[in-house]
């Protein structure tokens, strides 16, 4: 899986309810077959329905199929955190006032999140690059 959003441009991806549920399962388990997904979703969906959802998620560059013998399993192309970061970046890029949007977002953070952000920013040099020895996570 890719660890950086810089590798390819991100286009806005809207996920339907079932697509979101499938992605949540994949992020939780990292790799599943269609039958495993059906079971994880409570056995309420047809095989062809989940196969179609996975085809659509593949077109949206969110999953990767892996063939092992006759079986196909699917993996998320990006970690959940990267997907969320890409969605936030897309929201910021569509804003008329990026700075105001960032400030509004930060105002909504709880104290734990604000502390995490402060510590992360304190560990960067003037160019925004993590300082040697600092852990960006």
Backbone torsions as a table, in degrees:
resi	resn	phi	psi	omega
1	UNK	NA	149.5	-178.6
2	UNK	-75.7	141.4	179.3
3	UNK	-104.2	-1.2	-175.7
4	UNK	-136.1	136.5	178.2
5	UNK	-76.8	-6.9	-176.7
6	UNK	-79.9	-9.9	-173.7
7	UNK	-69.6	-32.2	178.3
8	UNK	-151.1	150.5	-177.8
9	UNK	-65.2	147.6	-179.8
10	UNK	-104.4	128.8	173.3
11	UNK	-108.7	151.0	-177.8
12	UNK	-58.6	131.1	179.9
13	UNK	-124.0	115.3	174.1
14	UNK	-90.4	132.0	177.5
15	UNK	-107.5	130.7	172.4
16	UNK	-72.1	172.3	-177.1
17	UNK	-58.1	-48.8	-178.8
18	UNK	-68.5	-37.9	176.0
19	UNK	-59.9	-43.4	179.3
20	UNK	-63.4	-41.7	178.9
21	UNK	-62.8	-41.9	178.5
22	UNK	-64.2	-44.0	178.9
23	UNK	-63.0	-40.8	178.3
24	UNK	-59.0	-43.3	177.3
25	UNK	-61.5	-45.3	-179.0
26	UNK	-65.3	-40.8	178.1
27	UNK	-65.4	-32.6	179.6
28	UNK	-73.7	-38.5	-173.8
29	UNK	-108.4	-10.6	178.6
30	UNK	72.9	-36.6	179.7
31	UNK	-154.8	130.1	-179.4
32	UNK	-145.8	153.1	169.6
33	UNK	-86.5	169.0	177.9
34	UNK	-60.4	-44.0	-179.8
35	UNK	-61.7	-39.0	177.3
36	UNK	-65.3	-36.6	177.5
37	UNK	-67.0	-43.0	178.4
38	UNK	-57.3	-46.1	178.6
39	UNK	-62.6	-44.2	179.6
40	UNK	-64.4	-25.1	178.8
41	UNK	-91.5	4.6	176.3
42	UNK	91.9	20.1	177.1
43	UNK	58.1	31.1	-178.7
44	UNK	-100.0	-1.7	-173.3
45	UNK	-124.4	146.4	177.3
46	UNK	-74.6	153.2	177.8
47	UNK	-54.3	-45.7	-177.7
48	UNK	-65.4	-31.7	178.1
49	UNK	-64.4	-48.5	-179.2
50	UNK	-68.0	-36.8	176.7
51	UNK	-61.1	-41.3	178.2
52	UNK	-65.6	-43.1	177.9
53	UNK	-59.0	-43.3	-179.9
54	UNK	-67.2	-35.8	174.9
55	UNK	-61.8	-44.9	178.9
56	UNK	-64.2	-41.9	178.1
57	UNK	-65.2	-32.9	175.1
58	UNK	-65.3	-41.9	176.9
59	UNK	-63.2	-30.8	179.0
60	UNK	-85.1	5.7	177.3
61	UNK	63.5	35.0	-178.4
62	UNK	-107.6	-21.9	178.9
63	UNK	-131.2	158.1	177.1
64	UNK	-128.8	125.9	176.1
65	UNK	-81.4	147.5	177.3
66	UNK	-133.6	120.9	-179.3
67	UNK	-93.7	130.0	174.0
68	UNK	-128.7	102.9	-174.1
69	UNK	64.9	-125.1	179.1
70	UNK	-92.2	-6.8	-176.1
71	UNK	-94.9	146.3	176.0
72	UNK	-121.0	129.9	173.6
73	UNK	-118.0	163.8	-176.8
74	UNK	-126.2	143.5	177.5
75	UNK	-126.9	149.7	172.3
76	UNK	-69.3	139.5	179.6
77	UNK	-74.0	-29.7	-177.9
78	UNK	-132.6	148.2	173.8
79	UNK	-62.9	156.7	179.3
80	UNK	-54.7	-42.2	-178.0
81	UNK	-62.8	-38.0	178.5
82	UNK	-68.7	-39.9	178.0
83	UNK	-61.3	-45.5	179.1
84	UNK	-62.6	-42.1	179.0
85	UNK	-62.8	-39.4	178.6
86	UNK	-65.4	-38.8	177.5
87	UNK	-65.2	-40.4	177.7
88	UNK	-64.7	-41.5	178.0
89	UNK	-61.5	-41.6	178.8
90	UNK	-63.3	-42.1	178.9
91	UNK	-63.0	-42.2	178.8
92	UNK	-65.8	-39.5	-177.9
93	UNK	-69.6	-21.4	178.6
94	UNK	-90.9	-3.6	-179.1
95	UNK	-80.0	143.8	174.8
96	UNK	-74.1	-24.2	-179.3
97	UNK	-134.2	86.8	-176.1
98	UNK	-56.6	-44.1	-178.9
99	UNK	-61.2	-46.1	179.0
100	UNK	-62.7	-38.1	179.0
101	UNK	-65.3	-41.8	178.0
102	UNK	-62.7	-46.7	-179.3
103	UNK	-62.3	-41.0	178.7
104	UNK	-63.0	-40.7	178.2
105	UNK	-63.0	-46.2	-178.5
106	UNK	-65.1	-36.2	177.5
107	UNK	-58.8	-29.3	-178.5
108	UNK	-84.1	-2.7	-178.8
109	UNK	-74.8	145.8	171.8
110	UNK	-79.9	173.5	-174.1
111	UNK	-61.6	-38.8	179.7
112	UNK	-62.7	-44.1	179.4
113	UNK	-66.7	-40.3	179.0
114	UNK	-64.4	-39.6	177.5
115	UNK	-63.9	-43.7	177.5
116	UNK	-58.5	-45.2	179.1
117	UNK	-64.0	-44.7	179.2
118	UNK	-58.5	-46.7	-179.4
119	UNK	-64.0	-38.9	178.5
120	UNK	-63.9	-47.7	-178.7
121	UNK	-67.0	-35.2	178.0
122	UNK	-65.9	-23.1	-179.1
123	UNK	-89.5	12.2	-179.4
124	UNK	-113.3	150.1	177.4
125	UNK	-84.8	-175.3	-175.0
126	UNK	-62.4	-23.8	-179.9
127	UNK	-88.0	-5.5	-178.7
128	UNK	93.0	2.8	-179.8
129	UNK	-85.4	136.8	176.4
130	UNK	-57.0	135.3	178.7
131	UNK	-71.1	152.8	-179.4
132	UNK	-55.7	129.2	178.2
133	UNK	88.7	-9.3	178.9
134	UNK	-86.6	145.7	-179.5
135	UNK	-101.5	114.7	-175.6
136	UNK	-72.1	-5.0	-179.7
137	UNK	-108.4	NA	NA
